[in-house]
Each structure stands twice: as structure tokens, then as C-alpha cells.
Amino acid sequence: MHPVLHAFLSQTAEGPAQSPLVGILPFVLIAVVFYFVFFRPQARQAKQHQSFVAALKKGDEVVTQSGLIGTVVLVEDRTVTLDVGSGTKVRVVKGQVAGQWKQQESLPAKAEARK
């Protein structure tokens, strides 16, 4: 037999039989990592958003996903009415309220505080 053919056949020869579980194990581990890194935090964030939207009340200052900032005037089943300034009222779907609006200090004030 030719030495190259002999080397090829010796590499392709079956060794001890492996369990099918050993072949599937890496995919299972990848799925577990994806669950804990991507899906679980996203589900937790969605749950927090749902509880925030359910707890909206008159007088809350909120920001919508489109960037509108306003004060809640009226909370209905599926919508929220916001006063966005100068008496302008806008009806928004509750799910589009991104979160509470918190005024942040201006950047120059922070820079002066460091000096």
C-alpha cells in the first residue's frame, strides 16, 4: 500500500465511539449563554417598562420614544394625554412612553463643580 494512502486511511479510521450527547453539548451551552446574556435581561427590561406604564398617573413628567417631553394630564386604558407646553395636549399610546423624564444638570455646572 502507498504510504500516503496508508496515512489517509489511518486518520479516517473510527476510534472509540462517542456519545451523541457530546456532539450536541456545545450547541446547548451556546443556547444557555444566549439566554442569560440576551433574552433574560430583555425580558426583565420589558417587565419593568410594563410596570412603569401601568403605574402612570396624572402629574408625572415623561418622555416618549419619539422624544416628546410632557406632563401626564389624563391616563386612559390604552392612551395617555400629555401636556407638552403652552397648553398643547397630545394623545400618545401608553406603550410609546419610554420612561420618566429627569432633568439633568447642565454640562458647564458639572465642569465648574470639578474645579
C-alpha positions, 0 to 999 in steps of 0.5 A: 500500500502507498504510504500516503494512502496508508496515512489517509486511511489511518486518520479516517479510521473510527476510534472509540465511539462517542456519545451523541450527547457530546456532539450536541453539548456545545450547541446547548451551552451556546443556547444557555449563554444566549439566554442569560446574556440576551433574552433574560435581561430583555425580558426583565427590561420589558417587565419593568417598562410594563410596570412603569406604564401601568403605574402612570398617573396624572402629574408625572413628567415623561418622555416618549420614544419619539422624544416628546417631553410632557406632563401626564394630564389624563391616563386612559386604558390604552392612551395617555394625554400629555401636556407638552407646553403652552397648553398643547395636549397630545394623545400618545399610546401608553406603550410609546412612553419610554420612561420618566423624564429627569432633568439633568444638570447642565454640562458647564455646572458639572465642569465648574463643580470639578474645579 
